[in-house]
Amino acid sequence: MIQRINGIDGMEELEKILNRTQMDSPEVLQRVDQILDDVRLRGDSALLEYTKMYDGHELENLRVTREEIEEARENIDPGLRKAMENAIENITRFHKNQVDQGFIVQEDDILLGQLVNPIERVGIYVPGGTASYPSTVMMNVIPANLAGVREIVIATPAGKDGRIRDSVLVAADLLGVTDIFKMGGAQAVGALCYGTETIRKVDKIVGPGNIYVAMAKRKVSGMVGIDMIAGPSEVVVLAGEGANPRYIAADLIAQAEHDQRAASIVVTDSDSLAGRIEQELSRQLMELARWEIAEKALADYGALIVVDSMEEGFHIVNRLAPEHLELLTENPLEDYKRIRNAGAIFLGEYTPEPVGDYYAGPNHTLPTSRTARFSSALGVEDFCKKTSLIYYSKEALEKASGDIMTLARDEALTGHANSIRVRMED
């Protein structure tokens, strides 16, 4: 069901798992190119045709109506709404700490600064299909709101009945989303980038999606901003001998149920623990509603890595740079300091990944496929742009003019030097 790998010798196989991608598929790339060009040229007509083709229903109106939102508010379970409100409070509290006010530094006749302004219009992609995610709404909209983004629109595919899940609509409404559109896939990315008769183009597109969404985002990057090119989700659990195999198996399965390409990996210095985890996986899988998806993911992209020491375990984890890392060691509140590369770190046996997915506060939009080596979680800064501010008085320019002209001439940019020189002659 899940493959065994022996320590550092198995790194090549592990890196294949975490580097799994379809981003180099020529068939997918060709189809994405066709869809993007079609939406750019034909707008709403193309969107409606692709909605019928891929989502299986005909729509007269892409925009979610106020009546649909009110109906969702009436239908939603009160307990679910309360849980969402509590999560919104936690996520907001955490992300408030990321708000950047910019700075101004003034010394003598020089003023330097950095202005921080919000992006004006942002499109957020929320996955649909086999599952839809109000948590994605919260994790993307809240930092955008805190950054001061004035217009936030959501693109999400409707179900076979032409409706969007009540929880997604209510989450968007609670957070003041400007518009919600029933569209998915590469065609939604194209509509947000280029604009159509119904949809005004945005300045940045964020949010996770399938391979078509990811590749479309990559293609339009530069015409609009994007957050990241996210691959399939992954979790790595670093566990010592005393860790609870039942908890670990549950966490591996929780990750594996996302989709058939999700990766669930354990790194441990205990062969005995690895065996007990295997037993728990077999037992718990049968209790899962999405067990077929989880079983496929575990078979293809699951791994139990037995290392000679925890020192070797930390080394492997840092090389893997996982999206999610659970530390089930003897002293996780100290051991996290040894981690250099991870999207998010979950400390101790009572902090499983779903705590971060839904509720704790830090963002769950994280770098995948080893990109945590150089990328970070989505945050308020992703919805801002920074502008440098520079002021020199005449006296300050005179003092610096020699150095500036020397540097310009060294680069053979005599026009730059002349721009300074003419001011010194007055």
Backbone torsions as a table, in degrees:
resi	resn	phi	psi	omega
1	MET	NA	-46.7	-179.6
2	ILE	-130.7	133.8	-172.5
3	GLN	-79.1	147.8	174.0
4	ARG	-97.3	136.7	177.9
5	ILE	-130.7	137.0	-179.8
6	ASN	-94.3	103.3	169.5
7	GLY	45.9	-144.2	-173.2
8	ILE	-64.0	-22.4	179.5
9	ASP	-66.0	-19.5	-177.8
10	GLY	-98.4	13.3	-176.0
11	MET	-61.6	-35.3	-179.3
12	GLU	-62.3	-43.5	178.5
13	GLU	-66.3	-38.4	179.4
14	LEU	-65.7	-41.7	-179.4
15	GLU	-66.3	-29.9	173.8
16	LYS	-63.0	-39.6	-179.9
17	ILE	-64.2	-49.0	-175.0
18	LEU	-78.8	-16.1	176.2
19	ASN	-98.9	10.5	-179.1
20	ARG	-60.5	134.7	-178.1
21	THR	-162.5	156.3	172.1
22	GLN	-114.0	13.5	-173.7
23	MET	-67.0	-13.9	178.3
24	ASP	-102.5	14.0	-179.4
25	SER	-74.0	115.5	-179.4
26	PRO	-65.0	-31.5	-179.9
27	GLU	-66.9	-44.6	179.4
28	VAL	-66.0	-44.0	-179.4
29	LEU	-59.5	-43.8	-179.9
30	GLN	-62.8	-43.1	-179.1
31	ARG	-66.3	-41.2	178.5
32	VAL	-62.0	-43.1	177.6
33	ASP	-58.6	-43.6	180.0
34	GLN	-62.7	-45.4	-178.1
35	ILE	-64.5	-45.8	-179.3
36	LEU	-61.5	-44.1	179.3
37	ASP	-63.6	-40.1	-178.6
38	ASP	-64.8	-45.0	179.3
39	VAL	-65.8	-39.4	178.9
40	ARG	-61.3	-38.1	-175.3
41	LEU	-86.2	-36.8	-170.8
42	ARG	-114.7	-4.3	172.7
43	GLY	58.2	-129.5	-174.5
44	ASP	-56.7	-38.4	-178.7
45	SER	-58.2	-45.1	178.3
46	ALA	-65.7	-42.1	179.6
47	LEU	-58.3	-46.8	-178.6
48	LEU	-65.5	-36.7	178.3
49	GLU	-66.8	-42.7	179.5
50	TYR	-69.9	-32.0	176.2
51	THR	-62.9	-43.4	177.0
52	LYS	-65.7	-40.7	-176.5
53	MET	-67.7	-45.7	-171.3
54	TYR	-99.4	-32.3	-177.3
55	ASP	-99.1	-11.9	171.3
56	GLY	81.1	21.5	176.5
57	HIS	-150.6	156.4	178.8
58	GLU	-98.7	134.7	179.4
59	LEU	-118.7	142.3	172.3
60	GLU	-92.8	-27.6	-176.8
61	ASN	-134.5	121.2	179.0
62	LEU	-73.4	-28.3	-175.9
63	ARG	-82.2	133.5	174.4
64	VAL	-68.4	132.7	-177.4
65	THR	-86.1	161.8	176.8
66	ARG	-62.9	-34.3	179.1
67	GLU	-62.6	-39.5	178.6
68	GLU	-64.9	-38.1	179.4
69	ILE	-68.1	-43.3	179.3
70	GLU	-63.0	-38.8	178.0
71	GLU	-63.9	-39.7	177.9
72	ALA	-64.5	-39.6	178.9
73	ARG	-62.7	-35.8	179.6
74	GLU	-75.4	-33.1	-174.4
75	ASN	-84.0	-24.9	-170.7
76	ILE	-66.9	142.3	178.1
77	ASP	-63.4	131.5	-178.4
78	PRO	-58.8	-35.5	178.5
79	GLY	-65.6	-38.6	177.7
80	LEU	-66.7	-43.3	178.7
81	ARG	-61.4	-41.6	179.4
82	LYS	-64.6	-41.2	177.2
83	ALA	-61.5	-40.3	178.2
84	MET	-65.1	-41.1	179.3
85	GLU	-63.7	-39.8	177.9
86	ASN	-65.5	-41.5	178.1
87	ALA	-63.5	-42.8	178.5
88	ILE	-58.0	-41.6	179.0
89	GLU	-62.2	-44.3	-179.7
90	ASN	-65.8	-45.5	-178.3
91	ILE	-64.8	-40.0	178.2
92	THR	-64.4	-45.0	-179.5
93	ARG	-58.7	-43.0	-179.5
94	PHE	-66.4	-48.8	-172.7
95	HIS	-72.9	-19.0	175.4
96	LYS	-58.5	-29.8	-179.4
97	ASN	-69.6	-13.9	-178.1
98	GLN	-92.7	-7.5	-176.4
99	VAL	-64.3	126.0	-177.2
100	ASP	-105.2	120.2	-178.3
101	GLN	-88.5	-2.8	-175.2
102	GLY	76.9	-172.7	-179.8
103	PHE	-157.9	156.8	173.7
104	ILE	-130.1	129.9	176.7
105	VAL	-122.3	125.1	-179.5
106	GLN	-124.4	123.9	178.2
107	GLU	-133.3	118.8	-179.1
108	ASP	54.1	-118.0	-176.1
109	ASP	-102.8	23.7	-179.6
110	ILE	-123.3	133.7	174.3
111	LEU	-123.8	125.3	178.1
112	LEU	-127.4	147.6	179.7
113	GLY	-165.5	174.9	175.6
114	GLN	-134.6	118.0	177.5
115	LEU	-90.7	137.6	178.3
116	VAL	-116.9	115.3	-179.2
117	ASN	-123.8	146.9	179.3
118	PRO	-72.8	149.9	166.5
119	ILE	-64.9	142.3	-170.2
120	GLU	-78.1	-41.8	-174.6
121	ARG	-139.3	124.5	-174.7
122	VAL	-124.8	138.0	172.8
123	GLY	-106.9	131.8	-179.0
124	ILE	-114.8	123.6	177.3
125	TYR	-91.1	126.4	177.7
126	VAL	-117.2	118.6	-176.5
127	PRO	-60.6	152.9	172.5
128	GLY	-128.7	-141.0	177.2
129	GLY	80.8	-125.5	-175.7
130	THR	-67.8	-19.2	176.1
131	ALA	-155.7	155.3	174.0
132	SER	-131.7	156.7	-161.1
133	TYR	-131.9	97.3	171.2
134	PRO	-62.3	-25.8	177.6
135	SER	-63.0	-34.7	177.0
136	THR	-64.3	-38.7	176.2
137	VAL	-57.8	-50.6	-176.0
138	MET	-64.1	-44.8	-174.8
139	MET	-69.3	-22.5	179.5
140	ASN	-97.7	-39.8	-175.5
141	VAL	-74.8	-38.6	-175.7
142	ILE	-60.7	-50.7	177.6
143	PRO	-64.0	-31.1	176.6
144	ALA	-65.1	-42.5	177.0
145	ASN	-60.9	-45.2	-178.1
146	LEU	-66.6	-29.5	176.5
147	ALA	-72.1	-20.3	179.7
148	GLY	98.5	16.9	177.9
149	VAL	-60.9	128.0	-174.4
150	ARG	-83.4	-32.9	-177.3
151	GLU	-126.3	117.8	179.0
152	ILE	-123.7	121.9	178.0
153	VAL	-119.1	149.7	-179.6
154	ILE	-115.9	137.0	170.0
155	ALA	-114.7	126.1	178.6
156	THR	-153.2	135.2	-179.7
157	PRO	-71.4	139.6	176.7
158	ALA	-80.0	163.9	176.7
159	GLY	-77.2	-176.5	-177.9
160	LYS	-60.5	-23.9	-179.8
161	ASP	-87.8	3.7	179.9
162	GLY	80.0	10.8	-178.4
163	ARG	-112.7	157.0	172.8
164	ILE	-104.6	144.2	-176.5
165	ARG	-54.2	140.9	-179.0
166	ASP	-54.5	-42.6	-175.7
167	SER	-64.9	-35.6	177.6
168	VAL	-66.6	-44.8	-180.0
169	LEU	-64.8	-41.5	-178.6
170	VAL	-68.4	-41.7	177.4
171	ALA	-58.9	-44.5	179.4
172	ALA	-63.8	-40.1	-179.7
173	ASP	-68.2	-42.3	178.6
174	LEU	-58.8	-30.2	-175.2
175	LEU	-100.0	5.8	172.7
176	GLY	74.8	31.6	178.2
177	VAL	-61.9	137.9	-174.9
178	THR	-68.7	-50.5	-178.2
179	ASP	-146.1	151.2	175.5
180	ILE	-126.3	129.8	-177.8
181	PHE	-119.5	138.3	-179.7
182	LYS	-85.7	83.9	-179.9
183	MET	-157.4	147.0	-178.3
184	GLY	-139.3	-177.1	174.6
185	GLY	68.5	-166.9	-179.9
186	ALA	-60.5	-30.1	-179.0
187	GLN	-65.4	-34.0	177.0
188	ALA	-67.6	-41.7	177.8
189	VAL	-61.7	-42.3	178.2
190	GLY	-61.7	-42.9	-179.6
191	ALA	-63.4	-41.5	179.6
192	LEU	-67.6	-34.6	-178.9
193	CYS	-75.7	-51.4	-172.3
194	TYR	-91.1	-26.9	-172.1
195	GLY	82.9	153.9	176.0
196	THR	-136.7	-172.8	177.6
197	GLU	-60.4	-33.3	-176.5
198	THR	-95.5	-31.5	-169.0
199	ILE	-114.5	122.7	174.5
200	ARG	-79.9	141.3	-177.4
201	LYS	-66.5	154.6	-177.6
202	VAL	-107.5	174.4	178.2
203	ASP	-97.9	-21.9	179.6
204	LYS	-151.5	144.9	178.0
205	ILE	-119.7	127.2	179.0
206	VAL	-131.1	165.6	176.4
207	GLY	112.6	151.7	-176.9
208	PRO	-82.3	163.8	176.4
209	GLY	-171.5	-177.3	-179.4
210	ASN	-75.4	-172.9	-175.5
211	ILE	-60.9	-35.0	179.7
212	TYR	-67.8	-40.2	176.8
213	VAL	-65.7	-46.1	-178.8
214	ALA	-61.6	-43.9	-178.6
215	MET	-70.4	-35.2	176.7
216	ALA	-64.5	-40.8	177.3
217	LYS	-61.3	-42.0	178.8
218	ARG	-62.3	-39.6	-177.6
219	LYS	-67.6	-36.7	-176.1
220	VAL	-90.5	-6.0	179.1
221	SER	-58.6	129.4	-175.4
222	GLY	110.6	-38.5	170.4
223	MET	-80.8	-34.2	170.7
224	VAL	-134.6	164.2	172.5
225	GLY	-78.9	154.7	171.4
226	ILE	-133.3	163.3	179.1
227	ASP	-82.2	-61.7	-178.1
228	MET	-163.3	163.2	173.2
229	ILE	-97.9	96.9	-174.4
230	ALA	-87.4	134.8	174.0
231	GLY	-96.2	-169.4	177.0
232	PRO	-59.0	150.7	-174.8
233	SER	-74.4	160.6	-176.2
234	GLU	-154.0	151.7	171.7
235	VAL	-136.6	140.7	171.0
236	VAL	-120.5	131.2	177.3
237	VAL	-112.4	120.2	174.2
238	LEU	-99.4	114.1	-169.1
239	ALA	-130.7	137.6	174.4
240	GLY	-92.1	177.1	-176.4
241	GLU	-54.7	-36.8	-175.2
242	GLY	-82.2	1.1	-178.4
243	ALA	-70.1	153.4	-176.2
244	ASN	-85.7	114.0	-177.6
245	PRO	-64.0	-28.8	179.2
246	ARG	-65.9	-42.4	178.2
247	TYR	-65.3	-44.1	-177.3
248	ILE	-62.4	-46.7	179.3
249	ALA	-59.8	-41.6	179.0
250	ALA	-61.6	-38.9	-178.6
251	ASP	-72.2	-36.3	176.4
252	LEU	-64.0	-42.9	-180.0
253	ILE	-67.0	-39.8	178.7
254	ALA	-57.9	-38.8	177.8
255	GLN	-71.7	-43.3	-174.6
256	ALA	-65.7	-25.4	-177.9
257	GLU	-74.6	-9.5	177.6
258	HIS	-57.7	-56.1	177.0
259	ASP	-166.9	171.6	-172.8
260	GLN	-69.3	-9.7	178.8
261	ARG	-106.1	6.7	177.1
262	ALA	-69.7	143.7	-178.1
263	ALA	-109.5	132.0	178.3
264	SER	-127.0	116.5	-170.1
265	ILE	-131.9	137.5	173.0
266	VAL	-115.6	136.6	171.0
267	VAL	-118.4	121.4	-177.3
268	THR	-146.3	153.1	175.7
269	ASP	-97.6	13.1	-177.2
270	SER	-121.6	111.9	176.2
271	ASP	-65.3	-35.0	178.4
272	SER	-62.6	-44.9	178.7
273	LEU	-62.2	-40.4	179.4
274	ALA	-58.4	-42.8	179.0
275	GLY	-64.3	-40.6	179.1
276	ARG	-68.3	-33.6	176.3
277	ILE	-64.4	-42.1	178.1
278	GLU	-58.4	-43.4	179.4
279	GLN	-63.3	-42.8	-179.3
280	GLU	-66.6	-36.8	177.8
281	LEU	-60.6	-45.3	179.9
282	SER	-61.1	-40.0	-177.5
283	ARG	-72.8	-45.3	-172.7
284	GLN	-77.5	-27.9	-178.1
285	LEU	-56.6	-38.7	-175.7
286	MET	-69.6	-11.4	-179.8
287	GLU	-91.9	-1.1	-170.6
288	LEU	-97.7	137.4	178.5
289	ALA	-64.7	-39.8	-178.2
290	ARG	-101.0	41.3	-171.8
291	TRP	-64.8	-32.5	-178.5
292	GLU	-65.6	-40.6	176.9
293	ILE	-64.1	-47.2	-178.1
294	ALA	-63.9	-41.1	-179.6
295	GLU	-63.0	-41.9	178.7
296	LYS	-63.6	-44.7	180.0
297	ALA	-63.0	-43.0	-179.6
298	LEU	-65.3	-38.8	-179.2
299	ALA	-68.2	-39.2	-175.0
300	ASP	-89.5	-35.6	-172.1
301	TYR	-132.1	18.3	174.9
302	GLY	-97.8	153.2	179.8
303	ALA	-156.1	141.1	170.0
304	LEU	-112.2	113.3	-177.1
305	ILE	-105.8	116.9	178.3
306	VAL	-100.5	119.5	-176.9
307	VAL	-108.5	165.0	-179.6
308	ASP	-76.8	-26.1	-177.4
309	SER	-155.9	162.2	176.5
310	MET	-67.6	-27.8	175.7
311	GLU	-58.4	-44.9	176.8
312	GLU	-65.2	-35.5	178.4
313	GLY	-62.0	-45.3	177.8
314	PHE	-62.7	-38.6	178.7
315	HIS	-61.3	-45.3	179.9
316	ILE	-63.9	-43.7	-179.4
317	VAL	-59.5	-44.1	179.8
318	ASN	-65.6	-32.1	175.7
319	ARG	-71.5	-35.1	-179.6
320	LEU	-73.2	-28.9	-179.9
321	ALA	46.7	60.7	-171.7
322	PRO	-73.2	157.6	173.6
323	GLU	-62.5	-54.5	177.1
324	HIS	-116.9	134.7	175.8
325	LEU	-128.2	123.4	172.9
326	GLU	-102.3	126.6	177.6
327	LEU	-102.4	103.5	177.3
328	LEU	-110.6	59.1	-179.8
329	THR	-103.5	179.2	-178.6
330	GLU	-65.8	-33.9	-176.7
331	ASN	-137.1	70.4	-175.4
332	PRO	-63.3	-28.7	-178.5
333	LEU	-70.1	-11.4	171.3
334	GLU	-108.2	-35.7	-173.5
335	ASP	-67.3	-23.3	-179.7
336	TYR	-61.2	-23.2	-179.6
337	LYS	-67.3	-14.6	-179.8
338	ARG	-90.2	-3.0	-179.3
339	ILE	-95.0	123.8	179.0
340	ARG	-103.8	-28.3	-173.0
341	ASN	-129.8	106.4	174.4
342	ALA	-168.2	147.1	176.7
343	GLY	-71.5	-47.2	177.0
344	ALA	-148.6	143.2	-178.8
345	ILE	-116.0	129.5	-178.8
346	PHE	-111.2	121.3	-168.6
347	LEU	-103.1	119.0	172.3
348	GLY	88.0	165.6	-170.8
349	GLU	-74.0	-10.6	178.1
350	TYR	-106.5	21.2	175.0
351	THR	-128.7	65.2	177.6
352	PRO	-69.6	163.6	-175.8
353	GLU	-54.6	-37.7	179.9
354	PRO	-58.7	-23.2	175.3
355	VAL	-59.8	-40.6	178.0
356	GLY	-79.5	-33.3	-179.9
357	ASP	-58.9	-37.0	-170.1
358	TYR	-115.5	-31.4	-151.8
359	TYR	-137.3	-39.0	-166.7
360	ALA	-62.0	-43.2	179.9
361	GLY	140.6	-47.5	175.8
362	PRO	-59.3	152.9	-172.6
363	ASN	-73.2	142.5	178.6
364	HIS	-94.9	-0.4	173.1
365	THR	-84.3	105.3	-167.2
366	LEU	-128.2	157.3	177.1
367	PRO	-69.4	135.7	-179.2
368	THR	-114.4	177.2	172.3
369	SER	52.2	44.7	175.5
370	ARG	71.3	8.2	179.5
371	THR	-77.3	-4.3	173.1
372	ALA	-65.4	-8.6	172.7
373	ARG	-64.3	-25.5	-176.3
374	PHE	-142.5	2.4	-177.6
375	SER	-123.2	164.8	-175.7
376	SER	-128.7	170.3	175.1
377	ALA	-63.5	152.6	173.4
378	LEU	-58.9	142.3	179.7
379	GLY	-155.9	-177.2	-178.3
380	VAL	-56.6	-37.9	-177.5
381	GLU	-61.9	-23.6	178.7
382	ASP	-70.0	-13.5	-179.0
383	PHE	-110.2	16.2	179.9
384	CYS	-122.2	161.2	170.7
385	LYS	-129.4	145.4	-174.7
386	LYS	-115.0	133.8	-177.8
387	THR	-120.4	129.3	177.9
388	SER	-78.7	145.9	179.8
389	LEU	-123.6	127.6	-174.6
390	ILE	-137.3	129.9	173.5
391	TYR	-138.0	128.4	172.2
392	TYR	-122.4	133.0	169.7
393	SER	-75.5	171.3	177.7
394	LYS	-59.7	-41.4	-178.8
395	GLU	-64.6	-40.5	179.5
396	ALA	-66.1	-39.4	178.6
397	LEU	-66.1	-41.0	177.9
398	GLU	-57.9	-40.8	-178.7
399	LYS	-66.1	-36.4	-175.9
400	ALA	-94.3	-8.5	-169.3
401	SER	-60.1	-40.6	-179.2
402	GLY	-60.5	-45.9	179.6
403	ASP	-63.9	-42.7	-177.3
404	ILE	-64.4	-44.7	-179.3
405	MET	-66.6	-36.1	177.2
406	THR	-62.7	-44.6	179.4
407	LEU	-65.4	-40.9	-179.0
408	ALA	-65.4	-43.3	-179.3
409	ARG	-66.6	-34.2	177.5
410	ASP	-61.5	-30.7	178.4
411	GLU	-92.5	8.4	179.2
412	ALA	61.6	28.4	177.8
413	LEU	-104.7	76.4	-174.5
414	THR	-67.4	-26.0	176.0
415	GLY	-64.4	-37.6	176.4
416	HIS	-62.6	-46.3	179.3
417	ALA	-61.6	-39.6	-178.8
418	ASN	-65.7	-33.4	177.7
419	SER	-59.4	-33.4	176.3
420	ILE	-80.3	-44.9	-173.5
421	ARG	-58.4	-44.0	-176.6
422	VAL	-62.7	-29.6	178.6
423	ARG	-74.8	-30.5	179.2
424	MET	-75.3	-17.2	-178.8
425	GLU	-85.8	-14.7	-179.3
426	ASP	-81.3	NA	NA
